Amino acid sequence: MNSAHFSLKNEPSERTLYLCMGGFFEEREMMDFIRGYREATACYGGQPHLVLADMRPMRIASLAATHRFGELIHEARQRGVVCCAHLSSSTVQRLQIDRLTREHPSLGDVTIHVTSWEEARAVLAEARLRWMPEVFKALGPRRP
């Protein structure tokens, strides 16, 4: 039995997708995640948006799943992700994400490794102020 699971919560008013991935992903489970990710972010139509990726419960994925995830990172950047706060407690996982982002470069590194939800919220608030000040003003300075 495979232990892969994920959750996606899109907050269009914040222009932010909150995702959590856990367990060990094979290619099939990764493709299920990718379909859900695409559906959740379709509302942005290529406009700037943010991601908070909580990867703490995730284990190292299969090679095929990792390849698909790298393709998704590349696609997401092309479709408007301007900042991804990557929450991880695993050094190996952070290195894997770094490798994937190097394989699929964009204009500037949009992935920022964080160690807590508080740090992730602060990173996203700064990104909103830079990339979408109208959203920051609507949410107020204390809310990401």
Backbone bond lengths (Angstrom), bond angles and torsions (degrees), N, CA, C in turn:
res aa  C-N    CA-C-N  psi(-1)  N-CA   C-N-CA  omega(-1)  CA-C   N-CA-C  phi
1 M - - - 1.454 - - 1.530 109.30 -
2 N 1.334 115.91 130.94 1.459 120.50 -178.46 1.524 109.49 -85.47
3 S 1.311 115.38 144.97 1.464 120.38 -175.09 1.525 113.53 -101.02
4 A 1.334 118.23 7.85 1.465 120.84 -176.50 1.529 111.05 -65.57
5 H 1.342 115.37 136.56 1.460 121.09 174.09 1.529 108.01 -154.04
6 F 1.323 114.66 156.10 1.458 119.38 178.92 1.518 110.37 -152.90
7 S 1.316 114.96 159.86 1.461 120.70 172.12 1.519 107.58 -136.15
8 L 1.323 115.30 146.46 1.463 122.78 178.51 1.524 107.71 -131.37
9 K 1.315 115.68 128.30 1.463 120.89 176.30 1.521 107.31 -130.38
10 N 1.300 116.27 113.32 1.459 121.24 179.84 1.516 109.39 -97.46
11 E 1.327 115.99 131.66 1.465 122.70 177.15 1.529 107.96 -120.92
12 P 1.355 117.66 84.96 1.462 119.81 -178.00 1.525 114.09 -57.06
13 S 1.344 118.19 -31.82 1.465 119.38 179.46 1.528 111.25 -65.27
14 E 1.319 117.31 -25.38 1.461 122.93 176.88 1.532 111.44 -99.04
15 R 1.334 115.30 -6.88 1.465 122.24 -174.39 1.524 109.87 52.13
16 T 1.337 113.81 47.78 1.457 120.61 -174.98 1.517 110.56 -139.09
17 L 1.334 114.54 136.62 1.455 122.29 172.44 1.519 107.17 -107.17
18 Y 1.328 115.97 125.46 1.455 122.40 175.57 1.520 106.97 -102.90
19 L 1.317 116.63 123.45 1.451 119.03 179.43 1.514 110.40 -131.51
20 C 1.324 114.22 151.61 1.457 121.38 175.72 1.521 106.85 -136.93
21 M 1.316 115.22 132.27 1.466 120.66 178.00 1.520 108.07 -124.44
22 G 1.336 115.57 137.89 1.460 119.84 -179.31 1.509 111.99 -141.33
23 G 1.307 115.10 158.22 1.452 121.52 177.97 1.521 112.62 82.02
24 F 1.321 114.73 -163.89 1.461 122.37 -178.45 1.523 109.12 -105.75
25 F 1.335 116.74 121.66 1.461 122.29 -176.87 1.525 111.03 -97.40
26 E 1.311 115.15 127.12 1.464 122.51 166.15 1.532 106.11 -94.06
27 E 1.302 117.67 173.78 1.458 121.17 -176.43 1.529 112.00 -58.37
28 R 1.309 118.13 -42.24 1.472 120.81 -178.06 1.527 111.53 -60.70
29 E 1.325 117.14 -44.73 1.464 120.59 179.34 1.531 110.96 -67.28
30 M 1.328 116.03 -36.08 1.464 119.12 178.20 1.524 110.39 -65.64
31 M 1.325 117.11 -38.97 1.466 120.03 178.33 1.531 110.84 -65.18
32 D 1.331 117.51 -35.92 1.467 120.76 174.75 1.532 110.20 -62.16
33 F 1.337 116.24 -44.39 1.461 120.46 177.28 1.526 110.76 -61.19
34 I 1.316 117.23 -45.75 1.468 121.67 -178.06 1.525 110.91 -60.82
35 R 1.322 117.33 -42.06 1.479 119.93 176.80 1.527 110.53 -59.84
36 G 1.313 116.85 -45.90 1.464 120.58 178.76 1.518 112.27 -63.67
37 Y 1.316 116.56 -39.79 1.468 121.46 178.72 1.524 109.95 -62.04
38 R 1.318 116.53 -47.10 1.470 120.05 -179.69 1.522 111.41 -61.47
39 E 1.320 117.05 -42.06 1.467 120.12 178.22 1.524 110.92 -63.49
40 A 1.328 116.36 -42.14 1.466 120.44 -177.17 1.524 112.12 -66.91
41 T 1.316 118.17 -32.29 1.465 120.57 -175.63 1.530 113.53 -99.63
42 A 1.309 117.71 -1.16 1.467 120.43 -178.73 1.525 111.91 -59.25
43 C 1.321 117.42 -30.72 1.473 121.30 -177.30 1.533 112.68 -63.90
44 Y 1.321 118.28 -17.76 1.462 120.28 -177.96 1.523 112.89 -83.89
45 G 1.303 117.94 -16.03 1.460 121.18 174.55 1.522 114.53 51.38
46 G 1.324 117.02 36.23 1.457 120.13 179.01 1.518 114.40 85.05
47 Q 1.322 117.82 -1.18 1.468 121.57 179.17 1.533 109.84 -79.01
48 P 1.331 117.42 157.72 1.462 120.53 -178.16 1.522 112.61 -56.88
49 H 1.324 115.02 133.98 1.454 121.58 174.44 1.528 108.68 -152.39
50 L 1.331 115.37 170.64 1.454 123.02 -172.51 1.520 110.94 -120.11
51 V 1.321 115.04 161.29 1.462 121.02 177.06 1.522 108.41 -135.39
52 L 1.331 115.60 135.31 1.451 121.03 166.53 1.519 105.53 -112.05
53 A 1.319 116.15 111.05 1.465 122.17 -176.15 1.521 109.59 -107.07
54 D 1.325 115.68 104.64 1.461 121.07 176.85 1.527 107.46 -89.08
55 M 1.315 115.50 103.92 1.462 121.41 -175.88 1.526 111.71 -107.88
56 R 1.320 117.27 10.34 1.465 119.66 -176.90 1.524 113.43 -57.63
57 P 1.349 119.24 -39.82 1.467 117.79 -179.07 1.543 113.97 -79.99
58 M 1.317 117.81 -3.45 1.469 120.53 -174.95 1.524 111.40 -83.36
59 R 1.316 114.63 141.63 1.458 122.15 174.22 1.523 107.65 -99.06
60 I 1.307 117.46 167.08 1.458 121.13 177.53 1.530 107.98 -58.04
61 A 1.326 117.59 134.10 1.467 123.20 -175.35 1.523 110.55 -90.36
62 S 1.338 114.80 165.29 1.465 119.55 175.45 1.524 109.05 -62.62
63 L 1.311 117.12 161.50 1.460 121.39 -179.58 1.529 110.94 -60.25
64 A 1.337 117.08 -43.28 1.471 120.37 179.60 1.529 110.82 -63.94
65 A 1.333 117.18 -41.18 1.465 120.61 179.33 1.526 110.35 -66.45
66 T 1.314 116.55 -39.53 1.465 120.67 178.53 1.522 110.48 -63.13
67 H 1.318 116.56 -41.13 1.467 120.51 178.05 1.531 110.41 -60.91
68 R 1.312 117.12 -45.79 1.475 121.40 178.77 1.524 110.92 -62.90
69 F 1.328 116.74 -39.18 1.456 120.56 179.99 1.531 110.12 -64.88
70 G 1.317 117.26 -40.19 1.462 121.08 176.07 1.516 111.79 -60.67
71 E 1.326 116.70 -41.22 1.468 120.58 176.44 1.522 110.64 -61.88
72 L 1.335 116.67 -39.64 1.466 120.08 178.94 1.528 110.89 -65.39
73 I 1.320 117.32 -40.76 1.465 120.44 178.21 1.528 109.45 -58.49
74 H 1.311 116.57 -46.34 1.469 121.08 178.91 1.531 110.62 -60.40
75 E 1.313 116.47 -47.63 1.474 121.59 -179.95 1.526 111.10 -61.90
76 A 1.331 116.90 -43.50 1.466 120.82 -178.05 1.520 111.06 -61.87
77 R 1.320 116.24 -40.47 1.465 119.75 178.60 1.521 110.67 -65.66
78 Q 1.310 116.80 -38.89 1.466 119.84 178.00 1.518 111.16 -67.86
79 R 1.326 117.46 -26.41 1.462 121.90 -176.82 1.520 113.36 -100.83
80 G 1.337 117.46 21.41 1.454 118.93 167.28 1.515 118.77 113.81
81 V 1.333 120.05 -3.48 1.463 118.77 177.68 1.523 108.30 -69.51
82 V 1.327 115.36 118.89 1.469 120.46 -179.61 1.525 111.57 -105.19
83 C 1.340 117.08 -14.34 1.454 121.04 177.02 1.519 109.25 -157.97
84 C 1.332 114.98 132.71 1.463 121.07 173.55 1.514 107.98 -125.47
85 A 1.326 116.15 113.62 1.458 121.18 173.56 1.524 106.54 -84.03
86 H 1.320 116.20 112.58 1.466 122.89 -174.24 1.524 108.70 -101.57
87 L 1.330 115.29 107.48 1.458 122.05 -178.04 1.527 108.83 -95.59
88 S 1.334 115.75 115.02 1.457 120.72 -176.65 1.510 109.63 -146.23
89 S 1.326 115.38 148.71 1.457 119.93 175.58 1.526 111.00 -111.12
90 S 1.329 117.37 3.94 1.458 122.12 -176.36 1.523 111.31 -111.68
91 T 1.310 116.46 124.14 1.461 120.63 176.57 1.511 111.01 -63.05
92 V 1.322 117.02 -40.75 1.471 120.86 179.70 1.523 109.83 -61.61
93 Q 1.312 117.10 -41.92 1.458 120.69 179.40 1.527 111.33 -64.71
94 R 1.322 117.63 -42.05 1.459 120.61 177.58 1.525 110.74 -62.60
95 L 1.311 117.28 -40.81 1.465 120.74 177.15 1.526 110.97 -64.00
96 Q 1.329 116.85 -39.41 1.460 120.71 178.51 1.525 110.57 -63.94
97 I 1.320 117.91 -44.05 1.467 121.42 177.82 1.523 110.07 -63.93
98 D 1.328 117.18 -41.88 1.469 119.98 177.47 1.530 110.91 -58.91
99 R 1.324 116.53 -43.07 1.468 119.88 179.19 1.523 110.48 -63.40
100 L 1.323 117.19 -44.37 1.471 120.32 179.99 1.522 111.38 -62.87
101 T 1.323 117.18 -39.75 1.466 118.67 -179.71 1.526 111.42 -70.67
102 R 1.335 117.56 -30.62 1.469 119.75 174.91 1.527 110.95 -69.40
103 E 1.331 116.92 -36.09 1.461 121.18 179.20 1.523 111.69 -69.30
104 H 1.322 116.45 -24.33 1.466 122.32 -178.30 1.522 108.80 -127.53
105 P 1.325 117.32 69.44 1.468 119.90 -174.25 1.523 112.76 -70.59
106 S 1.316 113.90 157.31 1.464 121.24 175.70 1.521 107.16 -136.00
107 L 1.292 116.20 -174.14 1.462 120.23 176.29 1.522 107.90 -74.58
108 G 1.302 116.55 100.16 1.458 120.82 -177.25 1.516 110.76 80.85
109 D 1.298 115.87 156.43 1.457 120.72 178.99 1.515 108.41 -87.74
110 V 1.301 116.85 115.59 1.464 120.67 -176.84 1.522 112.27 -93.42
111 T 1.338 118.22 -7.79 1.455 121.29 179.51 1.524 109.69 -91.61
112 I 1.327 115.05 124.78 1.459 120.94 178.46 1.523 107.36 -121.56
113 H 1.328 116.36 119.97 1.458 121.11 178.77 1.517 109.68 -76.60
114 V 1.325 115.51 131.68 1.461 121.71 178.06 1.521 108.81 -128.74
115 T 1.325 116.15 162.50 1.459 120.14 -176.96 1.523 114.17 -115.36
116 S 1.346 116.96 -2.61 1.463 119.88 179.65 1.530 109.82 -152.54
117 W 1.334 114.92 162.74 1.465 120.01 175.87 1.527 110.28 -63.46
118 E 1.320 116.66 -37.00 1.462 120.07 179.99 1.529 110.50 -62.05
119 E 1.331 116.25 -45.19 1.462 119.80 178.68 1.531 110.46 -64.96
120 A 1.328 117.26 -39.99 1.464 121.17 178.41 1.521 110.92 -61.09
121 R 1.321 116.90 -44.55 1.470 120.56 178.69 1.524 111.28 -61.37
122 A 1.327 116.69 -40.93 1.469 120.28 179.54 1.529 110.65 -65.48
123 V 1.321 117.25 -42.00 1.470 121.63 178.46 1.519 110.17 -61.89
124 L 1.336 116.99 -44.29 1.464 120.27 -179.43 1.528 111.20 -67.54
125 A 1.330 117.39 -37.55 1.468 119.95 177.71 1.528 110.62 -62.29
126 E 1.320 116.90 -42.13 1.468 120.72 177.32 1.527 111.03 -63.74
127 A 1.326 116.39 -40.71 1.472 120.45 179.22 1.522 110.74 -65.42
128 R 1.329 117.24 -39.88 1.470 119.71 177.82 1.521 110.65 -62.27
129 L 1.315 116.32 -43.23 1.458 120.53 179.73 1.528 110.49 -60.71
130 R 1.314 116.71 -38.87 1.461 120.93 -178.91 1.529 112.48 -76.74
131 W 1.341 117.27 -47.15 1.464 121.07 -170.23 1.517 114.34 -95.92
132 M 1.317 116.61 -24.92 1.467 119.52 -175.77 1.517 110.12 -150.33
133 P 1.321 116.82 69.74 1.469 119.92 -175.30 1.523 113.41 -59.67
134 E 1.330 117.89 -26.92 1.467 119.39 179.25 1.522 111.15 -64.53
135 V 1.333 118.35 -33.00 1.468 121.96 177.40 1.519 109.37 -72.31
136 F 1.325 116.98 -42.92 1.456 121.85 179.56 1.522 110.12 -58.59
137 K 1.320 117.24 -44.86 1.462 120.66 -179.72 1.524 111.77 -63.91
138 A 1.335 116.29 -39.55 1.461 120.15 -179.50 1.521 111.58 -67.29
139 L 1.345 117.22 -35.99 1.473 121.21 -178.04 1.518 111.98 -82.30
140 G 1.298 117.04 -26.92 1.462 121.16 -175.34 1.515 110.68 90.26
141 P 1.304 117.47 158.26 1.461 120.64 -173.33 1.521 115.14 -70.43
142 R 1.331 119.36 -16.93 1.477 120.55 -176.09 1.518 112.94 -92.59
143 R 1.315 118.12 -13.85 1.469 120.48 -176.29 1.511 109.45 -111.88
144 P 1.354 117.38 133.78 1.466 119.11 178.98 1.500 112.32 -70.62
